[in-house]
């Protein structure tokens, strides 16, 4: 049997995650049947579940991948910048639908919720570290705690998510994000 290179393996897993993300975002966790996952990924059920064991593990892997991407963007752009990127990058269109499904599962599945909370720690830490650095360098207000600013930004993220998930559009969101940024600046 030919040996699969690490690059080929990573590419296959990435293709599976991308297709599964679209499927979960479109149909929800419950509606993402194995047949739909096969169609969305272009892979057989054997190939999918060889890498991700079962549907729960696949969903968690997609959620983990999304959280890692969000934390990476937030580290370089800040949380407001990450929201802007998520709104404008067409490659990330499924992120919003996936995020809605993640929140639904968090509320219904205590086991998933506990695993998701571990992923959230990474984003929360990244956001707070960036806020501390900016506050220390004089870019942000000092009369508001980092924790308060972080909670405000997380609330804005969830609010934008809710608007977009409900199809309310994003016309006024950039101006709102500008306002929030200006409110936090020194």
C-alpha positions, 0 to 999 in steps of 0.5 A: 500500500502506498504511503500517504505524505503528511501534506496529502493527509493534511490536504484530505483532512482540510477538504473534509473539514471544508465540505463538512463545514458547508454541510453543517452550516446549510443543514444543521447538525441533525440534517447533515446526514452521512449521504449529505456529508459524502456529497459535500466533501466528495469523500466516501463515508469510509474516508470521512470516518477514518479520519474523524471517527464519527459525526460528533468528532467531525463536527467538533473538529470543524468547530475547533478549526473555526475557533483556531482560525478566529483566534489567529485572526483576532491575534493579528486584527483584534476581535473587531477586525476578526468580525470584519474579516468574517463579514467580508471574506467569501471563503468564510461565508459558512462560518456564520451558519456553523457558529449558529449550529455550534451555539445550538449544540452548546445549549443542547449537549453538555458533553459538546458544551464542555469540549467547546468551552475548552476551545473558547479559552484560546480565543478569550485569552488571545483577545484579552492579551491583545487588549492588555498590550494595547492598553499598556501602549496607550491605545485603549482607555485605562478607565475601563478594565480589560475584562469589561472591554473583552466582554463588550467585544464578545457581546458585539460578536454574538450580536453580529452573529445573531443579525447575520444568522437571521438574514438581517444584513450587514449594511450598518454593521461596519459603522457600528464596529467603528463606533465600538472601536472608537469608544474603546480608544484612548 
